[in-house]
Amino acid sequence: IYEYQTLVCQLTDMDAANASMYDGATALAEAAVMAGAATRRNRFLLPRTVHPFYRRVVTTYLAPLAYEVVELPWDASGGVDGEALARELDEHTAALLFQHPNFFGCLEDAAALTEAAHRVGALAVPIVDPISLGLLKPPGAYGADIVVAEGQSLGNQMSFGGPLLGLMACRKELL
């Protein structure tokens, strides 16, 4: 487990990693709950550029809790709509949950999204593809607070419907 957690921290440039979640979608939902508890805020921004299965799991997890999930549209480039983000991001926002690269395969401006979240005191929670981190800047390098991913692409064999593997890492201030 130590070697696994060390690898996740090195891939994501984060300070701490857990011993895995059920899958990437549940890791995102758990990161949202964690962000709500850490910020003591009740609103989450969830762009439609995030995989629809992930969005469904997040809304299902948060439905019985005192949280609000606001979906943001995409713009003409296939990324998060900046105008909608500016309109919805406020002092009640616990976290901006975004996918990079997103569901459409487009690269989001992860640093700008993270900076926008931080301007209002919200956390930035990217969903990443761990293989893409061989080329893309890791989330810790652009200031992400919590990062999640689906780890199956790292080589786990799919058999009998699994295994999927949810990665989650965060900054030490959130421990």
Chimera marker file (.cmm) of the C-alpha trace (Angstrom):
<marker_set name="trace">
<marker id="1" x="0.000" y="0.000" z="0.000" r="1" g="1" b="0" radius="0.5"/>
<marker id="2" x="2.891" y="2.373" z="0.769" r="1" g="1" b="0" radius="0.5"/>
<marker id="3" x="4.320" y="1.862" z="-2.727" r="1" g="1" b="0" radius="0.5"/>
<marker id="4" x="0.902" y="2.403" z="-4.310" r="1" g="1" b="0" radius="0.5"/>
<marker id="5" x="0.287" y="5.605" z="-2.331" r="1" g="1" b="0" radius="0.5"/>
<marker id="6" x="3.788" y="6.863" z="-3.122" r="1" g="1" b="0" radius="0.5"/>
<marker id="7" x="3.209" y="6.294" z="-6.849" r="1" g="1" b="0" radius="0.5"/>
<marker id="8" x="-0.139" y="8.135" z="-6.758" r="1" g="1" b="0" radius="0.5"/>
<marker id="9" x="1.502" y="11.092" z="-4.983" r="1" g="1" b="0" radius="0.5"/>
<marker id="10" x="4.352" y="11.158" z="-7.514" r="1" g="1" b="0" radius="0.5"/>
<marker id="11" x="1.956" y="10.986" z="-10.488" r="1" g="1" b="0" radius="0.5"/>
<marker id="12" x="-0.308" y="13.732" z="-9.180" r="1" g="1" b="0" radius="0.5"/>
<marker id="13" x="2.281" y="15.913" z="-7.373" r="1" g="1" b="0" radius="0.5"/>
<marker id="14" x="0.130" y="15.791" z="-4.247" r="1" g="1" b="0" radius="0.5"/>
<marker id="15" x="1.111" y="15.249" z="-0.612" r="1" g="1" b="0" radius="0.5"/>
<marker id="16" x="-1.029" y="12.282" z="0.434" r="1" g="1" b="0" radius="0.5"/>
<marker id="17" x="-3.032" y="9.491" z="-1.175" r="1" g="1" b="0" radius="0.5"/>
<marker id="18" x="-5.514" y="7.029" z="0.241" r="1" g="1" b="0" radius="0.5"/>
<marker id="19" x="-5.480" y="3.272" z="-0.271" r="1" g="1" b="0" radius="0.5"/>
<marker id="20" x="-7.940" y="3.537" z="-3.209" r="1" g="1" b="0" radius="0.5"/>
<marker id="21" x="-11.649" y="3.876" z="-3.730" r="1" g="1" b="0" radius="0.5"/>
<marker id="22" x="-14.158" y="1.628" z="-5.507" r="1" g="1" b="0" radius="0.5"/>
<marker id="23" x="-13.704" y="3.437" z="-8.843" r="1" g="1" b="0" radius="0.5"/>
<marker id="24" x="-13.026" y="6.881" z="-10.281" r="1" g="1" b="0" radius="0.5"/>
<marker id="25" x="-16.646" y="8.012" z="-10.052" r="1" g="1" b="0" radius="0.5"/>
<marker id="26" x="-16.994" y="7.145" z="-6.366" r="1" g="1" b="0" radius="0.5"/>
<marker id="27" x="-13.614" y="8.770" z="-5.716" r="1" g="1" b="0" radius="0.5"/>
<marker id="28" x="-15.043" y="11.997" z="-7.185" r="1" g="1" b="0" radius="0.5"/>
<marker id="29" x="-18.165" y="11.745" z="-5.028" r="1" g="1" b="0" radius="0.5"/>
<marker id="30" x="-16.070" y="11.152" z="-1.910" r="1" g="1" b="0" radius="0.5"/>
<marker id="31" x="-13.823" y="14.087" z="-2.864" r="1" g="1" b="0" radius="0.5"/>
<marker id="32" x="-16.932" y="16.276" z="-3.076" r="1" g="1" b="0" radius="0.5"/>
<marker id="33" x="-18.039" y="15.209" z="0.411" r="1" g="1" b="0" radius="0.5"/>
<marker id="34" x="-14.493" y="15.853" z="1.654" r="1" g="1" b="0" radius="0.5"/>
<marker id="35" x="-14.491" y="19.325" z="0.061" r="1" g="1" b="0" radius="0.5"/>
<marker id="36" x="-17.853" y="20.146" z="1.628" r="1" g="1" b="0" radius="0.5"/>
<marker id="37" x="-16.593" y="19.159" z="5.055" r="1" g="1" b="0" radius="0.5"/>
<marker id="38" x="-13.301" y="21.042" z="4.625" r="1" g="1" b="0" radius="0.5"/>
<marker id="39" x="-14.874" y="24.300" z="3.419" r="1" g="1" b="0" radius="0.5"/>
<marker id="40" x="-18.153" y="24.043" z="5.367" r="1" g="1" b="0" radius="0.5"/>
<marker id="41" x="-19.910" y="25.078" z="2.162" r="1" g="1" b="0" radius="0.5"/>
<marker id="42" x="-22.782" y="23.332" z="0.415" r="1" g="1" b="0" radius="0.5"/>
<marker id="43" x="-22.531" y="24.046" z="-3.320" r="1" g="1" b="0" radius="0.5"/>
<marker id="44" x="-20.647" y="22.155" z="-6.022" r="1" g="1" b="0" radius="0.5"/>
<marker id="45" x="-20.049" y="23.139" z="-9.621" r="1" g="1" b="0" radius="0.5"/>
<marker id="46" x="-19.985" y="20.124" z="-11.931" r="1" g="1" b="0" radius="0.5"/>
<marker id="47" x="-19.434" y="20.884" z="-15.630" r="1" g="1" b="0" radius="0.5"/>
<marker id="48" x="-21.178" y="18.771" z="-18.256" r="1" g="1" b="0" radius="0.5"/>
<marker id="49" x="-17.711" y="18.175" z="-19.696" r="1" g="1" b="0" radius="0.5"/>
<marker id="50" x="-17.294" y="15.582" z="-16.905" r="1" g="1" b="0" radius="0.5"/>
<marker id="51" x="-18.141" y="11.985" z="-17.861" r="1" g="1" b="0" radius="0.5"/>
<marker id="52" x="-21.924" y="11.486" z="-17.471" r="1" g="1" b="0" radius="0.5"/>
<marker id="53" x="-21.469" y="8.381" z="-15.283" r="1" g="1" b="0" radius="0.5"/>
<marker id="54" x="-19.299" y="10.398" z="-12.891" r="1" g="1" b="0" radius="0.5"/>
<marker id="55" x="-21.887" y="13.186" z="-12.784" r="1" g="1" b="0" radius="0.5"/>
<marker id="56" x="-24.627" y="10.659" z="-12.000" r="1" g="1" b="0" radius="0.5"/>
<marker id="57" x="-22.650" y="9.100" z="-9.150" r="1" g="1" b="0" radius="0.5"/>
<marker id="58" x="-21.877" y="12.529" z="-7.649" r="1" g="1" b="0" radius="0.5"/>
<marker id="59" x="-25.506" y="13.670" z="-7.792" r="1" g="1" b="0" radius="0.5"/>
<marker id="60" x="-26.659" y="10.337" z="-6.313" r="1" g="1" b="0" radius="0.5"/>
<marker id="61" x="-24.149" y="10.539" z="-3.443" r="1" g="1" b="0" radius="0.5"/>
<marker id="62" x="-24.959" y="14.157" z="-2.636" r="1" g="1" b="0" radius="0.5"/>
<marker id="63" x="-28.763" y="13.960" z="-3.063" r="1" g="1" b="0" radius="0.5"/>
<marker id="64" x="-29.580" y="12.958" z="0.553" r="1" g="1" b="0" radius="0.5"/>
<marker id="65" x="-27.097" y="15.452" z="1.966" r="1" g="1" b="0" radius="0.5"/>
<marker id="66" x="-27.574" y="19.189" z="2.349" r="1" g="1" b="0" radius="0.5"/>
<marker id="67" x="-25.588" y="19.880" z="-0.820" r="1" g="1" b="0" radius="0.5"/>
<marker id="68" x="-26.493" y="21.528" z="-4.103" r="1" g="1" b="0" radius="0.5"/>
<marker id="69" x="-24.951" y="20.407" z="-7.405" r="1" g="1" b="0" radius="0.5"/>
<marker id="70" x="-24.946" y="22.945" z="-10.243" r="1" g="1" b="0" radius="0.5"/>
<marker id="71" x="-24.121" y="21.644" z="-13.711" r="1" g="1" b="0" radius="0.5"/>
<marker id="72" x="-22.241" y="23.995" z="-16.010" r="1" g="1" b="0" radius="0.5"/>
<marker id="73" x="-22.538" y="23.882" z="-19.821" r="1" g="1" b="0" radius="0.5"/>
<marker id="74" x="-19.641" y="23.611" z="-22.251" r="1" g="1" b="0" radius="0.5"/>
<marker id="75" x="-18.544" y="26.303" z="-24.667" r="1" g="1" b="0" radius="0.5"/>
<marker id="76" x="-17.867" y="26.156" z="-28.423" r="1" g="1" b="0" radius="0.5"/>
<marker id="77" x="-14.357" y="24.786" z="-27.849" r="1" g="1" b="0" radius="0.5"/>
<marker id="78" x="-15.681" y="21.798" z="-25.858" r="1" g="1" b="0" radius="0.5"/>
<marker id="79" x="-14.422" y="23.111" z="-22.510" r="1" g="1" b="0" radius="0.5"/>
<marker id="80" x="-16.095" y="24.507" z="-19.409" r="1" g="1" b="0" radius="0.5"/>
<marker id="81" x="-18.161" y="27.589" z="-20.303" r="1" g="1" b="0" radius="0.5"/>
<marker id="82" x="-16.275" y="30.484" z="-18.686" r="1" g="1" b="0" radius="0.5"/>
<marker id="83" x="-19.292" y="32.796" z="-18.557" r="1" g="1" b="0" radius="0.5"/>
<marker id="84" x="-21.422" y="30.197" z="-16.777" r="1" g="1" b="0" radius="0.5"/>
<marker id="85" x="-18.548" y="29.489" z="-14.399" r="1" g="1" b="0" radius="0.5"/>
<marker id="86" x="-18.170" y="33.192" z="-13.554" r="1" g="1" b="0" radius="0.5"/>
<marker id="87" x="-21.926" y="33.465" z="-12.983" r="1" g="1" b="0" radius="0.5"/>
<marker id="88" x="-22.195" y="30.421" z="-10.689" r="1" g="1" b="0" radius="0.5"/>
<marker id="89" x="-18.911" y="30.483" z="-8.749" r="1" g="1" b="0" radius="0.5"/>
<marker id="90" x="-19.525" y="32.256" z="-5.434" r="1" g="1" b="0" radius="0.5"/>
<marker id="91" x="-18.807" y="32.242" z="-1.690" r="1" g="1" b="0" radius="0.5"/>
<marker id="92" x="-21.159" y="29.264" z="-1.197" r="1" g="1" b="0" radius="0.5"/>
<marker id="93" x="-19.180" y="27.053" z="-3.585" r="1" g="1" b="0" radius="0.5"/>
<marker id="94" x="-17.330" y="24.248" z="-1.826" r="1" g="1" b="0" radius="0.5"/>
<marker id="95" x="-15.582" y="22.957" z="-4.927" r="1" g="1" b="0" radius="0.5"/>
<marker id="96" x="-15.275" y="23.098" z="-8.663" r="1" g="1" b="0" radius="0.5"/>
<marker id="97" x="-15.154" y="19.514" z="-9.927" r="1" g="1" b="0" radius="0.5"/>
<marker id="98" x="-13.723" y="19.276" z="-13.448" r="1" g="1" b="0" radius="0.5"/>
<marker id="99" x="-12.205" y="16.680" z="-15.771" r="1" g="1" b="0" radius="0.5"/>
<marker id="100" x="-8.864" y="17.211" z="-17.545" r="1" g="1" b="0" radius="0.5"/>
<marker id="101" x="-8.728" y="15.983" z="-20.290" r="1" g="1" b="0" radius="0.5"/>
<marker id="102" x="-12.495" y="16.180" z="-20.308" r="1" g="1" b="0" radius="0.5"/>
<marker id="103" x="-15.126" y="13.705" z="-21.523" r="1" g="1" b="0" radius="0.5"/>
<marker id="104" x="-14.845" y="15.095" z="-25.069" r="1" g="1" b="0" radius="0.5"/>
<marker id="105" x="-11.059" y="14.649" z="-25.083" r="1" g="1" b="0" radius="0.5"/>
<marker id="106" x="-10.458" y="18.408" z="-24.853" r="1" g="1" b="0" radius="0.5"/>
<marker id="107" x="-7.831" y="19.896" z="-22.579" r="1" g="1" b="0" radius="0.5"/>
<marker id="108" x="-9.310" y="22.263" z="-20.031" r="1" g="1" b="0" radius="0.5"/>
<marker id="109" x="-7.363" y="25.276" z="-18.806" r="1" g="1" b="0" radius="0.5"/>
<marker id="110" x="-6.831" y="23.519" z="-15.485" r="1" g="1" b="0" radius="0.5"/>
<marker id="111" x="-4.703" y="26.292" z="-13.992" r="1" g="1" b="0" radius="0.5"/>
<marker id="112" x="-7.346" y="28.937" z="-14.784" r="1" g="1" b="0" radius="0.5"/>
<marker id="113" x="-10.162" y="26.762" z="-13.389" r="1" g="1" b="0" radius="0.5"/>
<marker id="114" x="-8.159" y="26.149" z="-10.227" r="1" g="1" b="0" radius="0.5"/>
<marker id="115" x="-7.374" y="29.845" z="-9.847" r="1" g="1" b="0" radius="0.5"/>
<marker id="116" x="-11.049" y="30.771" z="-10.340" r="1" g="1" b="0" radius="0.5"/>
<marker id="117" x="-12.105" y="28.324" z="-7.610" r="1" g="1" b="0" radius="0.5"/>
<marker id="118" x="-9.462" y="29.607" z="-5.212" r="1" g="1" b="0" radius="0.5"/>
<marker id="119" x="-10.499" y="33.245" z="-5.769" r="1" g="1" b="0" radius="0.5"/>
<marker id="120" x="-13.790" y="32.529" z="-3.972" r="1" g="1" b="0" radius="0.5"/>
<marker id="121" x="-12.298" y="30.163" z="-1.391" r="1" g="1" b="0" radius="0.5"/>
<marker id="122" x="-13.519" y="27.001" z="-3.113" r="1" g="1" b="0" radius="0.5"/>
<marker id="123" x="-11.432" y="23.891" z="-3.676" r="1" g="1" b="0" radius="0.5"/>
<marker id="124" x="-10.349" y="22.702" z="-7.121" r="1" g="1" b="0" radius="0.5"/>
<marker id="125" x="-10.952" y="18.979" z="-7.714" r="1" g="1" b="0" radius="0.5"/>
<marker id="126" x="-9.768" y="17.694" z="-11.093" r="1" g="1" b="0" radius="0.5"/>
<marker id="127" x="-10.497" y="14.230" z="-12.435" r="1" g="1" b="0" radius="0.5"/>
<marker id="128" x="-7.475" y="13.124" z="-14.418" r="1" g="1" b="0" radius="0.5"/>
<marker id="129" x="-6.402" y="10.221" z="-16.589" r="1" g="1" b="0" radius="0.5"/>
<marker id="130" x="-3.265" y="8.896" z="-14.851" r="1" g="1" b="0" radius="0.5"/>
<marker id="131" x="-1.687" y="7.936" z="-18.188" r="1" g="1" b="0" radius="0.5"/>
<marker id="132" x="-2.087" y="11.537" z="-19.433" r="1" g="1" b="0" radius="0.5"/>
<marker id="133" x="0.104" y="12.712" z="-16.558" r="1" g="1" b="0" radius="0.5"/>
<marker id="134" x="3.083" y="11.395" z="-18.510" r="1" g="1" b="0" radius="0.5"/>
<marker id="135" x="2.597" y="14.443" z="-20.766" r="1" g="1" b="0" radius="0.5"/>
<marker id="136" x="0.354" y="16.890" z="-18.925" r="1" g="1" b="0" radius="0.5"/>
<marker id="137" x="1.252" y="18.980" z="-15.903" r="1" g="1" b="0" radius="0.5"/>
<marker id="138" x="0.260" y="17.118" z="-12.719" r="1" g="1" b="0" radius="0.5"/>
<marker id="139" x="-2.609" y="18.591" z="-10.666" r="1" g="1" b="0" radius="0.5"/>
<marker id="140" x="-0.369" y="19.585" z="-7.768" r="1" g="1" b="0" radius="0.5"/>
<marker id="141" x="1.672" y="21.760" z="-10.117" r="1" g="1" b="0" radius="0.5"/>
<marker id="142" x="-1.357" y="23.895" z="-10.982" r="1" g="1" b="0" radius="0.5"/>
<marker id="143" x="-2.612" y="24.133" z="-7.403" r="1" g="1" b="0" radius="0.5"/>
<marker id="144" x="-5.330" y="21.474" z="-7.252" r="1" g="1" b="0" radius="0.5"/>
<marker id="145" x="-6.556" y="20.638" z="-3.761" r="1" g="1" b="0" radius="0.5"/>
<marker id="146" x="-7.891" y="17.098" z="-4.246" r="1" g="1" b="0" radius="0.5"/>
<marker id="147" x="-7.341" y="14.956" z="-7.331" r="1" g="1" b="0" radius="0.5"/>
<marker id="148" x="-9.164" y="11.803" z="-8.376" r="1" g="1" b="0" radius="0.5"/>
<marker id="149" x="-8.746" y="9.337" z="-11.216" r="1" g="1" b="0" radius="0.5"/>
<marker id="150" x="-9.757" y="5.948" z="-12.531" r="1" g="1" b="0" radius="0.5"/>
<marker id="151" x="-6.670" y="3.778" z="-12.139" r="1" g="1" b="0" radius="0.5"/>
<marker id="152" x="-7.713" y="0.767" z="-14.231" r="1" g="1" b="0" radius="0.5"/>
<marker id="153" x="-5.679" y="2.064" z="-17.174" r="1" g="1" b="0" radius="0.5"/>
<marker id="154" x="-2.501" y="1.544" z="-15.150" r="1" g="1" b="0" radius="0.5"/>
<marker id="155" x="-2.695" y="-2.148" z="-15.966" r="1" g="1" b="0" radius="0.5"/>
<marker id="156" x="-5.260" y="-3.920" z="-13.816" r="1" g="1" b="0" radius="0.5"/>
<marker id="157" x="-6.885" y="-6.717" z="-15.771" r="1" g="1" b="0" radius="0.5"/>
<marker id="158" x="-10.617" y="-6.436" z="-16.327" r="1" g="1" b="0" radius="0.5"/>
<marker id="159" x="-12.351" y="-9.646" z="-15.320" r="1" g="1" b="0" radius="0.5"/>
<marker id="160" x="-15.883" y="-10.428" z="-14.177" r="1" g="1" b="0" radius="0.5"/>
<marker id="161" x="-16.809" y="-6.726" z="-14.388" r="1" g="1" b="0" radius="0.5"/>
<marker id="162" x="-13.747" y="-5.393" z="-12.592" r="1" g="1" b="0" radius="0.5"/>
<marker id="163" x="-11.493" y="-4.384" z="-11.065" r="1" g="1" b="0" radius="0.5"/>
<marker id="164" x="-11.832" y="-0.670" z="-11.321" r="1" g="1" b="0" radius="0.5"/>
<marker id="165" x="-9.690" y="1.428" z="-9.037" r="1" g="1" b="0" radius="0.5"/>
<marker id="166" x="-10.411" y="4.921" z="-7.761" r="1" g="1" b="0" radius="0.5"/>
<marker id="167" x="-7.357" y="7.039" z="-7.060" r="1" g="1" b="0" radius="0.5"/>
<marker id="168" x="-7.572" y="9.966" z="-4.642" r="1" g="1" b="0" radius="0.5"/>
<marker id="169" x="-4.870" y="12.313" z="-3.416" r="1" g="1" b="0" radius="0.5"/>
<marker id="170" x="-4.829" y="15.685" z="-1.698" r="1" g="1" b="0" radius="0.5"/>
<marker id="171" x="-2.725" y="18.457" z="-0.209" r="1" g="1" b="0" radius="0.5"/>
<marker id="172" x="-1.507" y="17.858" z="3.345" r="1" g="1" b="0" radius="0.5"/>
<marker id="173" x="-3.655" y="20.754" z="4.633" r="1" g="1" b="0" radius="0.5"/>
<marker id="174" x="-6.741" y="18.618" z="3.957" r="1" g="1" b="0" radius="0.5"/>
<marker id="175" x="-5.631" y="15.587" z="5.982" r="1" g="1" b="0" radius="0.5"/>
<link id1="1" id2="2" r="1" g="1" b="0" radius="0.2"/>
<link id1="2" id2="3" r="1" g="1" b="0" radius="0.2"/>
<link id1="3" id2="4" r="1" g="1" b="0" radius="0.2"/>
<link id1="4" id2="5" r="1" g="1" b="0" radius="0.2"/>
<link id1="5" id2="6" r="1" g="1" b="0" radius="0.2"/>
<link id1="6" id2="7" r="1" g="1" b="0" radius="0.2"/>
<link id1="7" id2="8" r="1" g="1" b="0" radius="0.2"/>
<link id1="8" id2="9" r="1" g="1" b="0" radius="0.2"/>
<link id1="9" id2="10" r="1" g="1" b="0" radius="0.2"/>
<link id1="10" id2="11" r="1" g="1" b="0" radius="0.2"/>
<link id1="11" id2="12" r="1" g="1" b="0" radius="0.2"/>
<link id1="12" id2="13" r="1" g="1" b="0" radius="0.2"/>
<link id1="13" id2="14" r="1" g="1" b="0" radius="0.2"/>
<link id1="14" id2="15" r="1" g="1" b="0" radius="0.2"/>
<link id1="15" id2="16" r="1" g="1" b="0" radius="0.2"/>
<link id1="16" id2="17" r="1" g="1" b="0" radius="0.2"/>
<link id1="17" id2="18" r="1" g="1" b="0" radius="0.2"/>
<link id1="18" id2="19" r="1" g="1" b="0" radius="0.2"/>
<link id1="19" id2="20" r="1" g="1" b="0" radius="0.2"/>
<link id1="20" id2="21" r="1" g="1" b="0" radius="0.2"/>
<link id1="21" id2="22" r="1" g="1" b="0" radius="0.2"/>
<link id1="22" id2="23" r="1" g="1" b="0" radius="0.2"/>
<link id1="23" id2="24" r="1" g="1" b="0" radius="0.2"/>
<link id1="24" id2="25" r="1" g="1" b="0" radius="0.2"/>
<link id1="25" id2="26" r="1" g="1" b="0" radius="0.2"/>
<link id1="26" id2="27" r="1" g="1" b="0" radius="0.2"/>
<link id1="27" id2="28" r="1" g="1" b="0" radius="0.2"/>
<link id1="28" id2="29" r="1" g="1" b="0" radius="0.2"/>
<link id1="29" id2="30" r="1" g="1" b="0" radius="0.2"/>
<link id1="30" id2="31" r="1" g="1" b="0" radius="0.2"/>
<link id1="31" id2="32" r="1" g="1" b="0" radius="0.2"/>
<link id1="32" id2="33" r="1" g="1" b="0" radius="0.2"/>
<link id1="33" id2="34" r="1" g="1" b="0" radius="0.2"/>
<link id1="34" id2="35" r="1" g="1" b="0" radius="0.2"/>
<link id1="35" id2="36" r="1" g="1" b="0" radius="0.2"/>
<link id1="36" id2="37" r="1" g="1" b="0" radius="0.2"/>
<link id1="37" id2="38" r="1" g="1" b="0" radius="0.2"/>
<link id1="38" id2="39" r="1" g="1" b="0" radius="0.2"/>
<link id1="39" id2="40" r="1" g="1" b="0" radius="0.2"/>
<link id1="40" id2="41" r="1" g="1" b="0" radius="0.2"/>
<link id1="41" id2="42" r="1" g="1" b="0" radius="0.2"/>
<link id1="42" id2="43" r="1" g="1" b="0" radius="0.2"/>
<link id1="43" id2="44" r="1" g="1" b="0" radius="0.2"/>
<link id1="44" id2="45" r="1" g="1" b="0" radius="0.2"/>
<link id1="45" id2="46" r="1" g="1" b="0" radius="0.2"/>
<link id1="46" id2="47" r="1" g="1" b="0" radius="0.2"/>
<link id1="47" id2="48" r="1" g="1" b="0" radius="0.2"/>
<link id1="48" id2="49" r="1" g="1" b="0" radius="0.2"/>
<link id1="49" id2="50" r="1" g="1" b="0" radius="0.2"/>
<link id1="50" id2="51" r="1" g="1" b="0" radius="0.2"/>
<link id1="51" id2="52" r="1" g="1" b="0" radius="0.2"/>
<link id1="52" id2="53" r="1" g="1" b="0" radius="0.2"/>
<link id1="53" id2="54" r="1" g="1" b="0" radius="0.2"/>
<link id1="54" id2="55" r="1" g="1" b="0" radius="0.2"/>
<link id1="55" id2="56" r="1" g="1" b="0" radius="0.2"/>
<link id1="56" id2="57" r="1" g="1" b="0" radius="0.2"/>
<link id1="57" id2="58" r="1" g="1" b="0" radius="0.2"/>
<link id1="58" id2="59" r="1" g="1" b="0" radius="0.2"/>
<link id1="59" id2="60" r="1" g="1" b="0" radius="0.2"/>
<link id1="60" id2="61" r="1" g="1" b="0" radius="0.2"/>
<link id1="61" id2="62" r="1" g="1" b="0" radius="0.2"/>
<link id1="62" id2="63" r="1" g="1" b="0" radius="0.2"/>
<link id1="63" id2="64" r="1" g="1" b="0" radius="0.2"/>
<link id1="64" id2="65" r="1" g="1" b="0" radius="0.2"/>
<link id1="65" id2="66" r="1" g="1" b="0" radius="0.2"/>
<link id1="66" id2="67" r="1" g="1" b="0" radius="0.2"/>
<link id1="67" id2="68" r="1" g="1" b="0" radius="0.2"/>
<link id1="68" id2="69" r="1" g="1" b="0" radius="0.2"/>
<link id1="69" id2="70" r="1" g="1" b="0" radius="0.2"/>
<link id1="70" id2="71" r="1" g="1" b="0" radius="0.2"/>
<link id1="71" id2="72" r="1" g="1" b="0" radius="0.2"/>
<link id1="72" id2="73" r="1" g="1" b="0" radius="0.2"/>
<link id1="73" id2="74" r="1" g="1" b="0" radius="0.2"/>
<link id1="74" id2="75" r="1" g="1" b="0" radius="0.2"/>
<link id1="75" id2="76" r="1" g="1" b="0" radius="0.2"/>
<link id1="76" id2="77" r="1" g="1" b="0" radius="0.2"/>
<link id1="77" id2="78" r="1" g="1" b="0" radius="0.2"/>
<link id1="78" id2="79" r="1" g="1" b="0" radius="0.2"/>
<link id1="79" id2="80" r="1" g="1" b="0" radius="0.2"/>
<link id1="80" id2="81" r="1" g="1" b="0" radius="0.2"/>
<link id1="81" id2="82" r="1" g="1" b="0" radius="0.2"/>
<link id1="82" id2="83" r="1" g="1" b="0" radius="0.2"/>
<link id1="83" id2="84" r="1" g="1" b="0" radius="0.2"/>
<link id1="84" id2="85" r="1" g="1" b="0" radius="0.2"/>
<link id1="85" id2="86" r="1" g="1" b="0" radius="0.2"/>
<link id1="86" id2="87" r="1" g="1" b="0" radius="0.2"/>
<link id1="87" id2="88" r="1" g="1" b="0" radius="0.2"/>
<link id1="88" id2="89" r="1" g="1" b="0" radius="0.2"/>
<link id1="89" id2="90" r="1" g="1" b="0" radius="0.2"/>
<link id1="90" id2="91" r="1" g="1" b="0" radius="0.2"/>
<link id1="91" id2="92" r="1" g="1" b="0" radius="0.2"/>
<link id1="92" id2="93" r="1" g="1" b="0" radius="0.2"/>
<link id1="93" id2="94" r="1" g="1" b="0" radius="0.2"/>
<link id1="94" id2="95" r="1" g="1" b="0" radius="0.2"/>
<link id1="95" id2="96" r="1" g="1" b="0" radius="0.2"/>
<link id1="96" id2="97" r="1" g="1" b="0" radius="0.2"/>
<link id1="97" id2="98" r="1" g="1" b="0" radius="0.2"/>
<link id1="98" id2="99" r="1" g="1" b="0" radius="0.2"/>
<link id1="99" id2="100" r="1" g="1" b="0" radius="0.2"/>
<link id1="100" id2="101" r="1" g="1" b="0" radius="0.2"/>
<link id1="101" id2="102" r="1" g="1" b="0" radius="0.2"/>
<link id1="102" id2="103" r="1" g="1" b="0" radius="0.2"/>
<link id1="103" id2="104" r="1" g="1" b="0" radius="0.2"/>
<link id1="104" id2="105" r="1" g="1" b="0" radius="0.2"/>
<link id1="105" id2="106" r="1" g="1" b="0" radius="0.2"/>
<link id1="106" id2="107" r="1" g="1" b="0" radius="0.2"/>
<link id1="107" id2="108" r="1" g="1" b="0" radius="0.2"/>
<link id1="108" id2="109" r="1" g="1" b="0" radius="0.2"/>
<link id1="109" id2="110" r="1" g="1" b="0" radius="0.2"/>
<link id1="110" id2="111" r="1" g="1" b="0" radius="0.2"/>
<link id1="111" id2="112" r="1" g="1" b="0" radius="0.2"/>
<link id1="112" id2="113" r="1" g="1" b="0" radius="0.2"/>
<link id1="113" id2="114" r="1" g="1" b="0" radius="0.2"/>
<link id1="114" id2="115" r="1" g="1" b="0" radius="0.2"/>
<link id1="115" id2="116" r="1" g="1" b="0" radius="0.2"/>
<link id1="116" id2="117" r="1" g="1" b="0" radius="0.2"/>
<link id1="117" id2="118" r="1" g="1" b="0" radius="0.2"/>
<link id1="118" id2="119" r="1" g="1" b="0" radius="0.2"/>
<link id1="119" id2="120" r="1" g="1" b="0" radius="0.2"/>
<link id1="120" id2="121" r="1" g="1" b="0" radius="0.2"/>
<link id1="121" id2="122" r="1" g="1" b="0" radius="0.2"/>
<link id1="122" id2="123" r="1" g="1" b="0" radius="0.2"/>
<link id1="123" id2="124" r="1" g="1" b="0" radius="0.2"/>
<link id1="124" id2="125" r="1" g="1" b="0" radius="0.2"/>
<link id1="125" id2="126" r="1" g="1" b="0" radius="0.2"/>
<link id1="126" id2="127" r="1" g="1" b="0" radius="0.2"/>
<link id1="127" id2="128" r="1" g="1" b="0" radius="0.2"/>
<link id1="128" id2="129" r="1" g="1" b="0" radius="0.2"/>
<link id1="129" id2="130" r="1" g="1" b="0" radius="0.2"/>
<link id1="130" id2="131" r="1" g="1" b="0" radius="0.2"/>
<link id1="131" id2="132" r="1" g="1" b="0" radius="0.2"/>
<link id1="132" id2="133" r="1" g="1" b="0" radius="0.2"/>
<link id1="133" id2="134" r="1" g="1" b="0" radius="0.2"/>
<link id1="134" id2="135" r="1" g="1" b="0" radius="0.2"/>
<link id1="135" id2="136" r="1" g="1" b="0" radius="0.2"/>
<link id1="136" id2="137" r="1" g="1" b="0" radius="0.2"/>
<link id1="137" id2="138" r="1" g="1" b="0" radius="0.2"/>
<link id1="138" id2="139" r="1" g="1" b="0" radius="0.2"/>
<link id1="139" id2="140" r="1" g="1" b="0" radius="0.2"/>
<link id1="140" id2="141" r="1" g="1" b="0" radius="0.2"/>
<link id1="141" id2="142" r="1" g="1" b="0" radius="0.2"/>
<link id1="142" id2="143" r="1" g="1" b="0" radius="0.2"/>
<link id1="143" id2="144" r="1" g="1" b="0" radius="0.2"/>
<link id1="144" id2="145" r="1" g="1" b="0" radius="0.2"/>
<link id1="145" id2="146" r="1" g="1" b="0" radius="0.2"/>
<link id1="146" id2="147" r="1" g="1" b="0" radius="0.2"/>
<link id1="147" id2="148" r="1" g="1" b="0" radius="0.2"/>
<link id1="148" id2="149" r="1" g="1" b="0" radius="0.2"/>
<link id1="149" id2="150" r="1" g="1" b="0" radius="0.2"/>
<link id1="150" id2="151" r="1" g="1" b="0" radius="0.2"/>
<link id1="151" id2="152" r="1" g="1" b="0" radius="0.2"/>
<link id1="152" id2="153" r="1" g="1" b="0" radius="0.2"/>
<link id1="153" id2="154" r="1" g="1" b="0" radius="0.2"/>
<link id1="154" id2="155" r="1" g="1" b="0" radius="0.2"/>
<link id1="155" id2="156" r="1" g="1" b="0" radius="0.2"/>
<link id1="156" id2="157" r="1" g="1" b="0" radius="0.2"/>
<link id1="157" id2="158" r="1" g="1" b="0" radius="0.2"/>
<link id1="158" id2="159" r="1" g="1" b="0" radius="0.2"/>
<link id1="159" id2="160" r="1" g="1" b="0" radius="0.2"/>
<link id1="160" id2="161" r="1" g="1" b="0" radius="0.2"/>
<link id1="161" id2="162" r="1" g="1" b="0" radius="0.2"/>
<link id1="162" id2="163" r="1" g="1" b="0" radius="0.2"/>
<link id1="163" id2="164" r="1" g="1" b="0" radius="0.2"/>
<link id1="164" id2="165" r="1" g="1" b="0" radius="0.2"/>
<link id1="165" id2="166" r="1" g="1" b="0" radius="0.2"/>
<link id1="166" id2="167" r="1" g="1" b="0" radius="0.2"/>
<link id1="167" id2="168" r="1" g="1" b="0" radius="0.2"/>
<link id1="168" id2="169" r="1" g="1" b="0" radius="0.2"/>
<link id1="169" id2="170" r="1" g="1" b="0" radius="0.2"/>
<link id1="170" id2="171" r="1" g="1" b="0" radius="0.2"/>
<link id1="171" id2="172" r="1" g="1" b="0" radius="0.2"/>
<link id1="172" id2="173" r="1" g="1" b="0" radius="0.2"/>
<link id1="173" id2="174" r="1" g="1" b="0" radius="0.2"/>
<link id1="174" id2="175" r="1" g="1" b="0" radius="0.2"/>
</marker_set>
